[in-house]
Each structure stands twice: as structure tokens, then as C-alpha cells.
Amino acid sequence: MANSSLTNSRSLGSKQQKSKPWFENQNIQALILFLLLLSGILIIWELGVQYQIFSPVMPPASRTISDFLGWISDPFYDNGPNDKGIGTHLFASLQRVLLGFLLGSAIAIPLGILIGLSDVASKAVDPFIQLLRPVSPLAWLPLGLGILKSSEGTALFVIAISSIWATLINTKFGVSNVSTDYLNVARTLGASRWRTICKVILPAAAPSIVSGLRISIGISWLVIVAAEMIVGGTGLGSFVWAEWNNLNVTSIITAIVVIGLAGVCLDRLLGLLHNWVSFGQRTQ
């Protein structure tokens, strides 16, 4: 009898939890707050332009939204080298970022594994990391142009060298902090050094490595826009610079929104990979 009453009380409690009003859902509350904040920003923006609080160059929010919809309605048009759709510029930038990011990762991950496994190698390489890591990505542009004599190659060079450090440091941290229990079990089972690295160390360090990759892809996406403003060619950075020269601020704002959305997508993709290698651990 007591068990049945306990079961009934639990089922009643679960029904009460399930019947919570929709407006108490935190996701819905967050969405409503987001829409209110966005509406407030757009209203202040529109009024600021109408009452000449902002610079005359600043377009009203209504015209910016209209132009944004126009850009995304036909993103891949091509009317010549100086008149391409925003989608064409986006894919050109994404291609450069992914190539440079893969080059940087191909250097950072093996080197991070090496210095994570060897204290001597770590101490030898650390001064180079501490010296080069704080250097601004744009400081590498003149050197890249001087060495490669190619704007396209320079953009890849800058992305690669800027994306190395976060992945390198996180890989080294993940490898060097693998639990000794895992290593002792592998040693007890007679696993070779190479097999221990492949089957024990890398899977255990994978969440840390992917965290570094996630940071690096964000840095790469930041760098490419600035690099394209200088080296030119097709890409979002070149698009922003060209539209500024033409004082098309609505197009610049469109590019900013597209850059932000693409950055969110790249981060989410690496976040999904992080979830996959984290053995069920929750990732934000």
C-alpha cells in the first residue's frame, strides 16, 4: 500500500513537471529576450539615423535589412571580377581558411604529441612557442609576401601560422596529462610504444586536441578577413574593403553578419566533433 502511494505521488509529481507553462521554458525565455534586445537595437539604430545622432554615412536599419535580403536572395551572381555575390566571396574565404587551418593542424598536432611525450623536447621548443605565439597575425603578412611572392600563398601562410599555437599547446597539454593508470595498463599488457600512442594516448588526449582545433578555427576565421583586406582578391575581407571605398555601409554590415554566421557554424561543427571524442562529456 505504501509502495503504491509512493508510486502515485511520483507519477503526480512527474505530471506536474511535464505540465509546466510554455513561458517558463528557459529556451523560450531566452528567445523572447533575444528578440526584444534585437528589436531595441534596431529601433535605436533607426531613430539615431533619422534624428542625425549618427554619422551621415550610417544607413537606417530598414534600408540595411532590405539590402541584406537583396544580397542573400542572389548570393552567387557573377558580373565580372569586381562584381560578385556575397556567397562567392564567402566560399573563397572558407576555402582559404580550411586550407590554411589544415596546414597549421598538420604541423601542430604531430609537434604537440612529440613535446607532450618528451620533457626535453618540450623545454627545447617552449621558447619558440613563447616568442612567436604573441605575434600579431598581420605582422606575418610582409614576410609571407616577401618569401612566397603570392597573395594567395601569403593568405594561407598567415592562416597556418596563426592557427598553430592553440592546437599545439592543447595537444601538448592533453598528451602530457594522460592518466598514468592508462599507461600502466598498456605497459602491463605489453603494448608497444607506437600502439600505446595510437590506442591509449591519442584517444585520451582527443578532447583537448579538438578544443585546440576549435580555438584555432576561430582564430583562422578572424585572420582571413584582415588578410584579404590587404592581399586583395575574392573574399569577404576584400569585399568589405571594396564596399568601404564605395561607401556602401549596408553591404559592409551584410558582410559582418555573414562573417559572424559563418564563424558560428564553424565553431558548432568543431563543437560536435568535440562532443563525439569526449566520451559523452557535455560540451557548451
Backbone torsions as a table, in degrees:
resi	resn	phi	psi	omega
1	MET	NA	-44.2	178.8
2	ALA	-64.0	-38.7	179.8
3	ASN	-64.2	-39.8	-179.2
4	SER	-67.2	-39.3	178.8
5	SER	-67.0	-36.5	177.9
6	LEU	-65.2	-41.8	178.6
7	THR	-63.6	-41.6	179.8
8	ASN	-64.0	-39.2	179.9
9	SER	-67.2	-37.4	178.1
10	ARG	-66.5	-42.6	179.9
11	SER	-66.3	-36.4	177.7
12	LEU	-65.7	-40.7	178.0
13	GLY	-64.5	-40.6	179.3
14	SER	-65.9	-36.1	178.0
15	LYS	-66.4	-39.0	178.6
16	GLN	-64.6	-37.6	177.9
17	GLN	-67.2	-39.2	-178.7
18	LYS	-71.0	-26.2	-176.1
19	SER	-92.8	22.1	176.7
20	LYS	-63.2	139.9	178.7
21	PRO	-59.1	149.7	-176.4
22	TRP	-62.3	-30.2	-176.3
23	PHE	-76.4	-5.9	175.5
24	GLU	-92.1	-4.0	176.5
25	ASN	-70.0	126.7	-176.1
26	GLN	-65.2	-34.3	178.6
27	ASN	-64.9	-41.1	178.2
28	ILE	-67.9	-39.7	177.1
29	GLN	-61.2	-42.1	179.0
30	ALA	-64.7	-40.6	178.8
31	LEU	-63.8	-43.5	179.1
32	ILE	-63.2	-43.7	178.9
33	LEU	-63.2	-40.9	177.4
34	PHE	-59.7	-45.5	-179.0
35	LEU	-65.9	-36.7	177.0
36	LEU	-65.3	-44.1	178.3
37	LEU	-63.0	-43.7	179.0
38	LEU	-62.7	-43.3	178.8
39	SER	-62.5	-41.4	178.6
40	GLY	-62.1	-42.5	179.1
41	ILE	-63.2	-44.2	-178.9
42	LEU	-65.7	-38.7	179.3
43	ILE	-66.7	-45.3	178.2
44	ILE	-62.2	-40.6	178.7
45	TRP	-61.1	-49.3	-178.0
46	GLU	-62.6	-45.6	-179.4
47	LEU	-68.1	-36.7	179.3
48	GLY	-62.5	-36.5	177.4
49	VAL	-73.7	-43.4	-177.7
50	GLN	-63.2	-38.9	-178.9
51	TYR	-94.4	13.3	173.2
52	GLN	58.6	34.5	173.3
53	ILE	-75.4	-36.2	179.4
54	PHE	-90.4	172.5	177.5
55	SER	-62.2	147.9	177.5
56	PRO	-59.4	-21.6	179.2
57	VAL	-69.8	-26.5	-175.6
58	MET	-71.4	123.7	178.9
59	PRO	-82.4	158.8	175.7
60	PRO	-69.2	158.2	-178.6
61	ALA	-63.0	-37.4	-178.4
62	SER	-62.2	-43.4	179.4
63	ARG	-69.9	-34.9	178.7
64	THR	-64.3	-43.2	178.6
65	ILE	-63.9	-41.7	179.2
66	SER	-61.8	-45.8	178.8
67	ASP	-66.3	-36.6	177.4
68	PHE	-60.1	-45.8	178.0
69	LEU	-63.5	-34.6	176.7
70	GLY	-66.0	-40.5	179.1
71	TRP	-65.2	-44.6	-175.4
72	ILE	-80.9	-12.7	177.8
73	SER	-73.2	-26.5	177.3
74	ASP	-141.2	73.6	-169.8
75	PRO	-78.0	-12.5	-172.3
76	PHE	-118.5	23.2	177.5
77	TYR	-69.1	155.8	-177.6
78	ASP	-143.3	103.2	178.6
79	ASN	-108.5	28.0	-179.7
80	GLY	121.7	177.1	-174.4
81	PRO	-65.0	-24.2	-177.1
82	ASN	-107.0	10.1	-178.7
83	ASP	-145.8	85.1	-179.4
84	LYS	-124.0	157.0	179.5
85	GLY	-70.6	160.8	-178.0
86	ILE	-63.8	-30.6	178.7
87	GLY	-66.7	-37.7	177.1
88	THR	-62.7	-44.2	177.6
89	HIS	-64.9	-38.4	179.9
90	LEU	-62.8	-46.7	-177.7
91	PHE	-69.3	-32.0	175.5
92	ALA	-64.5	-42.6	178.5
93	SER	-67.0	-42.5	178.9
94	LEU	-61.5	-38.9	179.3
95	GLN	-63.1	-44.5	178.4
96	ARG	-63.6	-43.9	-178.1
97	VAL	-62.3	-45.8	-177.6
98	LEU	-66.4	-40.3	177.9
99	LEU	-64.4	-48.0	179.5
100	GLY	-64.5	-39.0	178.5
101	PHE	-63.7	-42.8	178.7
102	LEU	-65.9	-39.2	176.7
103	LEU	-62.1	-47.1	179.1
104	GLY	-62.4	-40.8	-179.8
105	SER	-67.3	-36.8	179.1
106	ALA	-63.8	-25.1	176.1
107	ILE	-88.5	-43.9	-170.8
108	ALA	-70.1	-41.8	-174.3
109	ILE	-68.1	-51.4	177.4
110	PRO	-60.5	-40.6	179.6
111	LEU	-66.8	-37.7	177.4
112	GLY	-64.7	-37.9	176.4
113	ILE	-64.0	-43.3	-179.2
114	LEU	-60.7	-50.4	-176.7
115	ILE	-75.4	-19.9	174.5
116	GLY	-73.9	-28.8	-179.5
117	LEU	-87.4	-21.1	-174.0
118	SER	-126.2	118.9	176.8
119	ASP	-65.0	-35.8	179.8
120	VAL	-64.1	-48.2	178.6
121	ALA	-63.0	-37.0	179.2
122	SER	-62.8	-45.5	179.5
123	LYS	-67.4	-31.7	-179.9
124	ALA	-73.8	-37.0	-175.4
125	VAL	-86.8	-26.5	-174.8
126	ASP	-55.0	-40.8	177.9
127	PRO	-59.8	-37.1	177.9
128	PHE	-65.7	-40.5	179.4
129	ILE	-63.5	-46.8	-178.0
130	GLN	-66.9	-30.0	-180.0
131	LEU	-76.3	-42.4	-171.6
132	LEU	-93.0	-25.1	-175.7
133	ARG	-60.9	-39.0	-177.9
134	PRO	-77.8	-7.2	-175.8
135	VAL	-67.0	133.0	178.4
136	SER	-62.2	138.8	178.8
137	PRO	-56.0	-36.5	-178.1
138	LEU	-68.4	-20.9	177.5
139	ALA	-67.4	-20.0	179.5
140	TRP	-83.5	-12.8	-175.8
141	LEU	-61.4	-49.9	179.2
142	PRO	-60.4	-39.2	178.9
143	LEU	-64.5	-42.0	178.4
144	GLY	-63.2	-42.3	178.6
145	LEU	-65.0	-37.7	-179.6
146	GLY	-69.1	-35.9	-177.5
147	ILE	-81.4	-46.7	-170.9
148	LEU	-93.8	-24.1	-179.2
149	LYS	54.2	36.5	-178.6
150	SER	-150.5	127.4	179.9
151	SER	-66.0	-38.4	179.4
152	GLU	-65.6	-47.0	178.7
153	GLY	-64.3	-35.3	178.7
154	THR	-65.2	-41.4	178.0
155	ALA	-60.4	-44.6	178.6
156	LEU	-64.6	-39.8	179.4
157	PHE	-61.3	-45.6	-178.4
158	VAL	-66.3	-41.8	178.7
159	ILE	-63.5	-45.8	-177.5
160	ALA	-61.0	-47.5	-175.4
161	ILE	-72.8	-26.1	178.3
162	SER	-78.5	-27.5	-176.9
163	SER	-89.0	-6.4	-175.7
164	ILE	-67.9	-42.7	-160.1
165	TRP	-69.5	-45.0	-178.7
166	ALA	-63.5	-42.5	178.9
167	THR	-67.1	-41.1	179.8
168	LEU	-61.6	-48.5	-176.9
169	ILE	-66.8	-43.0	179.9
170	ASN	-67.8	-36.1	177.2
171	THR	-65.3	-45.2	178.2
172	LYS	-59.9	-43.1	179.5
173	PHE	-63.8	-46.0	-178.9
174	GLY	-64.0	-42.5	-178.5
175	VAL	-69.1	-42.0	-176.1
176	SER	-74.4	-14.1	-177.6
177	ASN	-111.1	20.2	173.9
178	VAL	-65.2	137.7	-177.2
179	SER	-57.3	134.1	178.0
180	THR	-64.9	-23.9	177.2
181	ASP	-62.2	-42.7	177.7
182	TYR	-61.5	-44.5	-178.1
183	LEU	-66.7	-38.4	179.3
184	ASN	-65.9	-39.3	178.2
185	VAL	-63.7	-44.9	179.4
186	ALA	-61.6	-40.1	180.0
187	ARG	-67.2	-38.3	179.4
188	THR	-65.0	-36.2	179.9
189	LEU	-79.6	-1.3	176.5
190	GLY	79.3	23.7	179.9
191	ALA	-70.1	140.2	177.2
192	SER	-70.8	167.5	-180.0
193	ARG	-60.3	-45.4	-178.8
194	TRP	-64.6	-41.7	179.8
195	ARG	-67.7	-36.3	176.9
196	THR	-62.6	-41.7	178.7
197	ILE	-62.9	-46.8	-174.4
198	CYS	-73.5	-39.1	-171.6
199	LYS	-98.9	-17.8	-176.0
200	VAL	-119.6	-57.4	-171.3
201	ILE	-68.8	-49.8	-177.3
202	LEU	-64.0	-45.3	176.0
203	PRO	-60.9	-38.2	179.9
204	ALA	-69.8	-33.0	-178.2
205	ALA	-89.4	-6.4	-174.1
206	ALA	-56.1	-44.6	178.6
207	PRO	-58.2	-40.7	178.8
208	SER	-67.7	-39.9	179.5
209	ILE	-63.4	-45.4	-178.6
210	VAL	-68.4	-32.0	174.2
211	SER	-60.8	-41.6	175.7
212	GLY	-64.0	-40.8	177.2
213	LEU	-62.8	-38.0	-179.8
214	ARG	-64.5	-40.9	176.3
215	ILE	-67.1	-41.1	-176.3
216	SER	-66.0	-38.0	179.9
217	ILE	-66.7	-33.8	175.3
218	GLY	-66.4	-42.3	177.1
219	ILE	-63.7	-41.6	179.2
220	SER	-60.6	-41.2	-179.3
221	TRP	-68.3	-34.9	174.2
222	LEU	-64.8	-42.9	-173.3
223	VAL	-69.4	-39.6	-172.1
224	ILE	-62.9	-37.0	-179.2
225	VAL	-64.0	-45.9	178.7
226	ALA	-66.5	-40.1	-178.7
227	ALA	-65.2	-40.6	-178.6
228	GLU	-68.1	-27.0	175.8
229	MET	-63.5	-28.8	-176.5
230	ILE	-94.9	-45.3	-174.5
231	VAL	-83.7	-16.7	176.8
232	GLY	77.8	-164.9	-177.9
233	GLY	89.2	-171.7	177.9
234	THR	-80.7	136.5	-179.4
235	GLY	156.5	164.5	-176.3
236	LEU	-65.6	-36.5	177.9
237	GLY	-63.6	-44.4	177.2
238	SER	-64.5	-38.1	178.3
239	PHE	-61.8	-46.2	179.4
240	VAL	-60.8	-44.5	-178.1
241	TRP	-66.1	-41.1	178.8
242	ALA	-65.4	-40.9	-179.7
243	GLU	-69.9	-31.1	175.3
244	TRP	-67.4	-40.2	176.8
245	ASN	-61.9	-28.4	177.2
246	ASN	-93.3	1.6	-178.9
247	LEU	57.7	34.4	174.7
248	ASN	-93.0	81.0	-174.6
249	VAL	-68.0	-31.9	178.7
250	THR	-62.0	-37.4	177.9
251	SER	-68.2	-35.4	177.9
252	ILE	-65.0	-43.4	179.0
253	ILE	-65.1	-38.3	175.0
254	THR	-58.4	-45.9	179.4
255	ALA	-63.1	-38.3	179.1
256	ILE	-61.9	-43.6	179.1
257	VAL	-64.1	-43.4	179.9
258	VAL	-63.8	-42.1	178.1
259	ILE	-60.4	-44.7	179.5
260	GLY	-63.8	-43.3	180.0
261	LEU	-65.2	-40.8	177.9
262	ALA	-64.4	-39.8	177.2
263	GLY	-62.5	-39.7	176.7
264	VAL	-62.4	-43.2	-179.6
265	CYS	-63.4	-43.2	178.8
266	LEU	-62.7	-42.9	179.7
267	ASP	-64.4	-41.1	-179.7
268	ARG	-66.4	-36.8	178.4
269	LEU	-63.2	-44.2	177.0
270	LEU	-69.4	-29.7	175.1
271	GLY	-64.7	-39.8	176.1
272	LEU	-64.2	-39.9	176.7
273	LEU	-63.9	-39.0	178.5
274	HIS	-63.2	-41.8	176.7
275	ASN	-60.5	-39.1	-176.5
276	TRP	-66.9	-36.5	-177.8
277	VAL	-92.7	-0.3	-175.9
278	SER	-94.5	8.6	175.0
279	PHE	56.2	45.8	175.2
280	GLY	87.2	-3.9	177.4
281	GLN	-68.1	146.3	-178.2
282	ARG	-80.2	135.2	177.6
283	THR	-120.6	138.4	177.6
284	GLN	-82.6	NA	NA
